[in-house]
Amino acid sequence: MQQQRISKLREMQNGLTQQHSEQQYQLDLANLEQKNRQLQFELELEKMKVQSCKIKYA
């Protein structure tokens, strides 16, 4: 009986650990996607600056 309860608790703990890992993965992914959008925005801004200089000195 005690062994069954221990097994059940371990099962629940493993499930929670896996759930936490999946949530952490989703959070990391969302952070990376946000960083990617930020870098793409900065890149576009730099391209616009270069284009502006090309026009200015053409």
PyMOL Python script that loads the backbone (N, CA, C, O; Angstrom):
from pymol import cmd

cmd.read_pdbstr("""\
ATOM      1  N   MET A   1       0.834  -1.207   0.000  1.00  0.00           N
ATOM      2  CA  MET A   1       0.000   0.000   0.000  1.00  0.00           C
ATOM      3  C   MET A   1       0.872   1.261   0.000  1.00  0.00           C
ATOM      4  O   MET A   1       0.669   2.172  -0.803  1.00  0.00           O
ATOM      5  N   GLN A   2       1.837   1.293   0.910  1.00  0.00           N
ATOM      6  CA  GLN A   2       2.748   2.438   0.998  1.00  0.00           C
ATOM      7  C   GLN A   2       3.522   2.603  -0.320  1.00  0.00           C
ATOM      8  O   GLN A   2       3.724   3.716  -0.805  1.00  0.00           O
ATOM      9  N   GLN A   3       3.941   1.479  -0.875  1.00  0.00           N
ATOM     10  CA  GLN A   3       4.715   1.492  -2.126  1.00  0.00           C
ATOM     11  C   GLN A   3       3.881   2.078  -3.266  1.00  0.00           C
ATOM     12  O   GLN A   3       4.401   2.815  -4.104  1.00  0.00           O
ATOM     13  N   GLN A   4       2.596   1.752  -3.295  1.00  0.00           N
ATOM     14  CA  GLN A   4       1.709   2.290  -4.329  1.00  0.00           C
ATOM     15  C   GLN A   4       1.585   3.808  -4.212  1.00  0.00           C
ATOM     16  O   GLN A   4       1.585   4.519  -5.216  1.00  0.00           O
ATOM     17  N   ARG A   5       1.479   4.295  -2.973  1.00  0.00           N
ATOM     18  CA  ARG A   5       1.365   5.738  -2.757  1.00  0.00           C
ATOM     19  C   ARG A   5       2.644   6.448  -3.187  1.00  0.00           C
ATOM     20  O   ARG A   5       2.597   7.514  -3.800  1.00  0.00           O
ATOM     21  N   ILE A   6       3.780   5.849  -2.862  1.00  0.00           N
ATOM     22  CA  ILE A   6       5.066   6.437  -3.268  1.00  0.00           C
ATOM     23  C   ILE A   6       5.159   6.472  -4.785  1.00  0.00           C
ATOM     24  O   ILE A   6       5.575   7.478  -5.361  1.00  0.00           O
ATOM     25  N   SER A   7       4.774   5.384  -5.430  1.00  0.00           N
ATOM     26  CA  SER A   7       4.797   5.328  -6.901  1.00  0.00           C
ATOM     27  C   SER A   7       3.892   6.395  -7.501  1.00  0.00           C
ATOM     28  O   SER A   7       4.261   7.072  -8.461  1.00  0.00           O
ATOM     29  N   LYS A   8       2.693   6.538  -6.919  1.00  0.00           N
ATOM     30  CA  LYS A   8       1.741   7.524  -7.421  1.00  0.00           C
ATOM     31  C   LYS A   8       2.295   8.949  -7.249  1.00  0.00           C
ATOM     32  O   LYS A   8       2.161   9.783  -8.144  1.00  0.00           O
ATOM     33  N   LEU A   9       2.916   9.216  -6.095  1.00  0.00           N
ATOM     34  CA  LEU A   9       3.499  10.538  -5.853  1.00  0.00           C
ATOM     35  C   LEU A   9       4.649  10.826  -6.823  1.00  0.00           C
ATOM     36  O   LEU A   9       4.790  11.943  -7.319  1.00  0.00           O
ATOM     37  N   ARG A  10       5.455   9.814  -7.081  1.00  0.00           N
ATOM     38  CA  ARG A  10       6.567   9.991  -8.045  1.00  0.00           C
ATOM     39  C   ARG A  10       6.025  10.282  -9.440  1.00  0.00           C
ATOM     40  O   ARG A  10       6.560  11.115 -10.172  1.00  0.00           O
ATOM     41  N   GLU A  11       4.955   9.579  -9.789  1.00  0.00           N
ATOM     42  CA  GLU A  11       4.310   9.789 -11.085  1.00  0.00           C
ATOM     43  C   GLU A  11       3.821  11.236 -11.206  1.00  0.00           C
ATOM     44  O   GLU A  11       4.027  11.892 -12.227  1.00  0.00           O
ATOM     45  N   MET A  12       3.170  11.718 -10.144  1.00  0.00           N
ATOM     46  CA  MET A  12       2.662  13.090 -10.141  1.00  0.00           C
ATOM     47  C   MET A  12       3.819  14.086 -10.225  1.00  0.00           C
ATOM     48  O   MET A  12       3.736  15.079 -10.948  1.00  0.00           O
ATOM     49  N   GLN A  13       4.895  13.821  -9.486  1.00  0.00           N
ATOM     50  CA  GLN A  13       6.054  14.713  -9.496  1.00  0.00           C
ATOM     51  C   GLN A  13       6.673  14.767 -10.889  1.00  0.00           C
ATOM     52  O   GLN A  13       7.020  15.845 -11.372  1.00  0.00           O
ATOM     53  N   ASN A  14       6.812  13.622 -11.529  1.00  0.00           N
ATOM     54  CA  ASN A  14       7.360  13.577 -12.890  1.00  0.00           C
ATOM     55  C   ASN A  14       6.481  14.359 -13.860  1.00  0.00           C
ATOM     56  O   ASN A  14       6.982  15.065 -14.735  1.00  0.00           O
ATOM     57  N   GLY A  15       5.164  14.226 -13.698  1.00  0.00           N
ATOM     58  CA  GLY A  15       4.231  14.961 -14.547  1.00  0.00           C
ATOM     59  C   GLY A  15       4.385  16.457 -14.366  1.00  0.00           C
ATOM     60  O   GLY A  15       4.381  17.206 -15.342  1.00  0.00           O
ATOM     61  N   LEU A  16       4.523  16.904 -13.108  1.00  0.00           N
ATOM     62  CA  LEU A  16       4.689  18.337 -12.836  1.00  0.00           C
ATOM     63  C   LEU A  16       6.012  18.848 -13.387  1.00  0.00           C
ATOM     64  O   LEU A  16       6.082  19.950 -13.930  1.00  0.00           O
ATOM     65  N   THR A  17       7.064  18.040 -13.247  1.00  0.00           N
ATOM     66  CA  THR A  17       8.379  18.433 -13.762  1.00  0.00           C
ATOM     67  C   THR A  17       8.327  18.593 -15.282  1.00  0.00           C
ATOM     68  O   THR A  17       8.869  19.550 -15.836  1.00  0.00           O
ATOM     69  N   GLN A  18       7.667  17.642 -15.944  1.00  0.00           N
ATOM     70  CA  GLN A  18       7.539  17.719 -17.398  1.00  0.00           C
ATOM     71  C   GLN A  18       6.716  18.937 -17.804  1.00  0.00           C
ATOM     72  O   GLN A  18       7.053  19.638 -18.758  1.00  0.00           O
ATOM     73  N   GLN A  19       5.633  19.179 -17.067  1.00  0.00           N
ATOM     74  CA  GLN A  19       4.783  20.335 -17.356  1.00  0.00           C
ATOM     75  C   GLN A  19       5.578  21.629 -17.183  1.00  0.00           C
ATOM     76  O   GLN A  19       5.459  22.545 -17.996  1.00  0.00           O
ATOM     77  N   HIS A  20       6.385  21.704 -16.130  1.00  0.00           N
ATOM     78  CA  HIS A  20       7.210  22.889 -15.889  1.00  0.00           C
ATOM     79  C   HIS A  20       8.217  23.071 -17.013  1.00  0.00           C
ATOM     80  O   HIS A  20       8.431  24.191 -17.478  1.00  0.00           O
ATOM     81  N   SER A  21       8.837  21.984 -17.453  1.00  0.00           N
ATOM     82  CA  SER A  21       9.806  22.052 -18.550  1.00  0.00           C
ATOM     83  C   SER A  21       9.156  22.578 -19.823  1.00  0.00           C
ATOM     84  O   SER A  21       9.739  23.391 -20.541  1.00  0.00           O
ATOM     85  N   GLU A  22       7.942  22.104 -20.095  1.00  0.00           N
ATOM     86  CA  GLU A  22       7.232  22.555 -21.294  1.00  0.00           C
ATOM     87  C   GLU A  22       6.886  24.038 -21.190  1.00  0.00           C
ATOM     88  O   GLU A  22       6.996  24.772 -22.172  1.00  0.00           O
ATOM     89  N   GLN A  23       6.469  24.479 -20.004  1.00  0.00           N
ATOM     90  CA  GLN A  23       6.152  25.897 -19.808  1.00  0.00           C
ATOM     91  C   GLN A  23       7.412  26.745 -19.957  1.00  0.00           C
ATOM     92  O   GLN A  23       7.372  27.819 -20.557  1.00  0.00           O
ATOM     93  N   GLN A  24       8.531  26.265 -19.410  1.00  0.00           N
ATOM     94  CA  GLN A  24       9.801  26.989 -19.529  1.00  0.00           C
ATOM     95  C   GLN A  24      10.209  27.080 -20.996  1.00  0.00           C
ATOM     96  O   GLN A  24      10.689  28.119 -21.451  1.00  0.00           O
ATOM     97  N   TYR A  25      10.017  25.985 -21.734  1.00  0.00           N
ATOM     98  CA  TYR A  25      10.328  25.969 -23.160  1.00  0.00           C
ATOM     99  C   TYR A  25       9.492  27.015 -23.900  1.00  0.00           C
ATOM    100  O   TYR A  25      10.017  27.762 -24.726  1.00  0.00           O
ATOM    101  N   GLN A  26       8.191  27.067 -23.601  1.00  0.00           N
ATOM    102  CA  GLN A  26       7.310  28.042 -24.254  1.00  0.00           C
ATOM    103  C   GLN A  26       7.741  29.471 -23.929  1.00  0.00           C
ATOM    104  O   GLN A  26       7.723  30.347 -24.793  1.00  0.00           O
ATOM    105  N   LEU A  27       8.125  29.693 -22.682  1.00  0.00           N
ATOM    106  CA  LEU A  27       8.570  31.022 -22.267  1.00  0.00           C
ATOM    107  C   LEU A  27       9.875  31.406 -22.983  1.00  0.00           C
ATOM    108  O   LEU A  27      10.010  32.523 -23.482  1.00  0.00           O
ATOM    109  N   ASP A  28      10.828  30.473 -23.027  1.00  0.00           N
ATOM    110  CA  ASP A  28      12.094  30.724 -23.729  1.00  0.00           C
ATOM    111  C   ASP A  28      11.839  31.016 -25.201  1.00  0.00           C
ATOM    112  O   ASP A  28      12.446  31.919 -25.777  1.00  0.00           O
ATOM    113  N   LEU A  29      10.948  30.254 -25.801  1.00  0.00           N
ATOM    114  CA  LEU A  29      10.621  30.445 -27.215  1.00  0.00           C
ATOM    115  C   LEU A  29      10.010  31.826 -27.448  1.00  0.00           C
ATOM    116  O   LEU A  29      10.374  32.524 -28.395  1.00  0.00           O
ATOM    117  N   ALA A  30       9.082  32.209 -26.578  1.00  0.00           N
ATOM    118  CA  ALA A  30       8.449  33.527 -26.707  1.00  0.00           C
ATOM    119  C   ALA A  30       9.486  34.641 -26.556  1.00  0.00           C
ATOM    120  O   ALA A  30       9.438  35.634 -27.283  1.00  0.00           O
ATOM    121  N   ASN A  31      10.418  34.483 -25.623  1.00  0.00           N
ATOM    122  CA  ASN A  31      11.469  35.490 -25.435  1.00  0.00           C
ATOM    123  C   ASN A  31      12.377  35.578 -26.657  1.00  0.00           C
ATOM    124  O   ASN A  31      12.757  36.673 -27.073  1.00  0.00           O
ATOM    125  N   LEU A  32      12.723  34.435 -27.228  1.00  0.00           N
ATOM    126  CA  LEU A  32      13.570  34.438 -28.423  1.00  0.00           C
ATOM    127  C   LEU A  32      12.845  35.062 -29.618  1.00  0.00           C
ATOM    128  O   LEU A  32      13.449  35.790 -30.405  1.00  0.00           O
ATOM    129  N   GLU A  33      11.551  34.774 -29.748  1.00  0.00           N
ATOM    130  CA  GLU A  33      10.783  35.374 -30.842  1.00  0.00           C
ATOM    131  C   GLU A  33      10.712  36.892 -30.676  1.00  0.00           C
ATOM    132  O   GLU A  33      10.805  37.629 -31.658  1.00  0.00           O
ATOM    133  N   GLN A  34      10.549  37.355 -29.450  1.00  0.00           N
ATOM    134  CA  GLN A  34      10.511  38.796 -29.188  1.00  0.00           C
ATOM    135  C   GLN A  34      11.858  39.427 -29.527  1.00  0.00           C
ATOM    136  O   GLN A  34      11.912  40.481 -30.160  1.00  0.00           O
ATOM    137  N   LYS A  35      12.948  38.781 -29.104  1.00  0.00           N
ATOM    138  CA  LYS A  35      14.294  39.290 -29.398  1.00  0.00           C
ATOM    139  C   LYS A  35      14.516  39.324 -30.916  1.00  0.00           C
ATOM    140  O   LYS A  35      15.114  40.266 -31.436  1.00  0.00           O
ATOM    141  N   ASN A  36      14.040  38.308 -31.613  1.00  0.00           N
ATOM    142  CA  ASN A  36      14.170  38.251 -33.060  1.00  0.00           C
ATOM    143  C   ASN A  36      13.448  39.426 -33.724  1.00  0.00           C
ATOM    144  O   ASN A  36      13.988  40.064 -34.628  1.00  0.00           O
ATOM    145  N   ARG A  37      12.214  39.708 -33.266  1.00  0.00           N
ATOM    146  CA  ARG A  37      11.462  40.849 -33.824  1.00  0.00           C
ATOM    147  C   ARG A  37      12.204  42.163 -33.558  1.00  0.00           C
ATOM    148  O   ARG A  37      12.265  43.039 -34.420  1.00  0.00           O
ATOM    149  N   GLN A  38      12.759  42.283 -32.365  1.00  0.00           N
ATOM    150  CA  GLN A  38      13.496  43.500 -32.009  1.00  0.00           C
ATOM    151  C   GLN A  38      14.718  43.675 -32.907  1.00  0.00           C
ATOM    152  O   GLN A  38      14.983  44.773 -33.396  1.00  0.00           O
ATOM    153  N   LEU A  39      15.460  42.589 -33.123  1.00  0.00           N
ATOM    154  CA  LEU A  39      16.650  42.666 -33.976  1.00  0.00           C
ATOM    155  C   LEU A  39      16.278  42.957 -35.432  1.00  0.00           C
ATOM    156  O   LEU A  39      16.977  43.705 -36.116  1.00  0.00           O
ATOM    157  N   GLN A  40      15.182  42.368 -35.901  1.00  0.00           N
ATOM    158  CA  GLN A  40      14.734  42.647 -37.272  1.00  0.00           C
ATOM    159  C   GLN A  40      14.344  44.109 -37.425  1.00  0.00           C
ATOM    160  O   GLN A  40      14.626  44.729 -38.450  1.00  0.00           O
ATOM    161  N   PHE A  41      13.697  44.656 -36.406  1.00  0.00           N
ATOM    162  CA  PHE A  41      13.327  46.068 -36.422  1.00  0.00           C
ATOM    163  C   PHE A  41      14.573  46.942 -36.480  1.00  0.00           C
ATOM    164  O   PHE A  41      14.640  47.887 -37.266  1.00  0.00           O
ATOM    165  N   GLU A  42      15.571  46.619 -35.633  1.00  0.00           N
ATOM    166  CA  GLU A  42      16.815  47.393 -35.619  1.00  0.00           C
ATOM    167  C   GLU A  42      17.533  47.299 -36.960  1.00  0.00           C
ATOM    168  O   GLU A  42      18.108  48.281 -37.431  1.00  0.00           O
ATOM    169  N   LEU A  43      17.501  46.128 -37.571  1.00  0.00           N
ATOM    170  CA  LEU A  43      18.122  45.945 -38.884  1.00  0.00           C
ATOM    171  C   LEU A  43      17.440  46.817 -39.934  1.00  0.00           C
ATOM    172  O   LEU A  43      18.108  47.471 -40.734  1.00  0.00           O
ATOM    173  N   GLU A  44      16.114  46.823 -39.928  1.00  0.00           N
ATOM    174  CA  GLU A  44      15.375  47.660 -40.875  1.00  0.00           C
ATOM    175  C   GLU A  44      15.694  49.139 -40.656  1.00  0.00           C
ATOM    176  O   GLU A  44      15.815  49.903 -41.614  1.00  0.00           O
ATOM    177  N   LEU A  45      15.826  49.530 -39.410  1.00  0.00           N
ATOM    178  CA  LEU A  45      16.172  50.913 -39.093  1.00  0.00           C
ATOM    179  C   LEU A  45      17.544  51.271 -39.674  1.00  0.00           C
ATOM    180  O   LEU A  45      17.719  52.338 -40.264  1.00  0.00           O
ATOM    181  N   GLU A  46      18.511  50.369 -39.501  1.00  0.00           N
ATOM    182  CA  GLU A  46      19.853  50.608 -40.053  1.00  0.00           C
ATOM    183  C   GLU A  46      19.817  50.679 -41.578  1.00  0.00           C
ATOM    184  O   GLU A  46      20.509  51.501 -42.180  1.00  0.00           O
ATOM    185  N   LYS A  47      19.014  49.821 -42.200  1.00  0.00           N
ATOM    186  CA  LYS A  47      18.879  49.858 -43.663  1.00  0.00           C
ATOM    187  C   LYS A  47      18.332  51.207 -44.114  1.00  0.00           C
ATOM    188  O   LYS A  47      18.776  51.763 -45.119  1.00  0.00           O
ATOM    189  N   MET A  48      17.360  51.729 -43.358  1.00  0.00           N
ATOM    190  CA  MET A  48      16.778  53.029 -43.698  1.00  0.00           C
ATOM    191  C   MET A  48      17.829  54.135 -43.560  1.00  0.00           C
ATOM    192  O   MET A  48      17.872  55.056 -44.377  1.00  0.00           O
ATOM    193  N   LYS A  49      18.661  54.047 -42.545  1.00  0.00           N
ATOM    194  CA  LYS A  49      19.723  55.049 -42.359  1.00  0.00           C
ATOM    195  C   LYS A  49      20.700  55.014 -43.532  1.00  0.00           C
ATOM    196  O   LYS A  49      21.109  56.055 -44.045  1.00  0.00           O
ATOM    197  N   VAL A  50      21.063  53.810 -43.946  1.00  0.00           N
ATOM    198  CA  VAL A  50      21.975  53.662 -45.085  1.00  0.00           C
ATOM    199  C   VAL A  50      21.334  54.233 -46.341  1.00  0.00           C
ATOM    200  O   VAL A  50      21.979  54.958 -47.098  1.00  0.00           O
ATOM    201  N   GLN A  51      20.077  53.910 -46.559  1.00  0.00           N
ATOM    202  CA  GLN A  51      19.354  54.420 -47.729  1.00  0.00           C
ATOM    203  C   GLN A  51      19.302  55.944 -47.701  1.00  0.00           C
ATOM    204  O   GLN A  51      19.457  56.592 -48.736  1.00  0.00           O
ATOM    205  N   SER A  52      19.086  56.509 -46.528  1.00  0.00           N
ATOM    206  CA  SER A  52      19.034  57.955 -46.367  1.00  0.00           C
ATOM    207  C   SER A  52      20.380  58.588 -46.740  1.00  0.00           C
ATOM    208  O   SER A  52      20.434  59.622 -47.406  1.00  0.00           O
ATOM    209  N   CYS A  53      21.450  57.950 -46.302  1.00  0.00           N
ATOM    210  CA  CYS A  53      22.788  58.468 -46.636  1.00  0.00           C
ATOM    211  C   CYS A  53      23.052  58.370 -48.134  1.00  0.00           C
ATOM    212  O   CYS A  53      23.639  59.275 -48.727  1.00  0.00           O
ATOM    213  N   LYS A  54      22.618  57.273 -48.741  1.00  0.00           N
ATOM    214  CA  LYS A  54      22.803  57.109 -50.190  1.00  0.00           C
ATOM    215  C   LYS A  54      22.088  58.215 -50.948  1.00  0.00           C
ATOM    216  O   LYS A  54      22.627  58.771 -51.905  1.00  0.00           O
ATOM    217  N   ILE A  55      20.879  58.532 -50.517  1.00  0.00           N
ATOM    218  CA  ILE A  55      20.099  59.585 -51.178  1.00  0.00           C
ATOM    219  C   ILE A  55      20.767  60.944 -50.952  1.00  0.00           C
ATOM    220  O   ILE A  55      20.886  61.753 -51.871  1.00  0.00           O
ATOM    221  N   LYS A  56      21.196  61.175 -49.715  1.00  0.00           N
ATOM    222  CA  LYS A  56      21.804  62.460 -49.361  1.00  0.00           C
ATOM    223  C   LYS A  56      23.074  62.730 -50.175  1.00  0.00           C
ATOM    224  O   LYS A  56      23.316  63.858 -50.604  1.00  0.00           O
ATOM    225  N   TYR A  57      23.881  61.681 -50.383  1.00  0.00           N
ATOM    226  CA  TYR A  57      25.177  61.879 -51.048  1.00  0.00           C
ATOM    227  C   TYR A  57      25.179  61.396 -52.495  1.00  0.00           C
ATOM    228  O   TYR A  57      26.245  61.218 -53.086  1.00  0.00           O
ATOM    229  N   ALA A  58      24.005  61.183 -53.067  1.00  0.00           N
ATOM    230  CA  ALA A  58      23.933  60.700 -54.450  1.00  0.00           C
ATOM    231  C   ALA A  58      24.244  61.817 -55.428  1.00  0.00           C
ATOM    232  O   ALA A  58      24.231  61.599 -56.639  1.00  0.00           O
TER     233      ALA A  58
END
""", "prot")
cmd.dss("prot")
cmd.show_as("cartoon", "prot")
cmd.util.cbc("prot")
cmd.orient("prot")
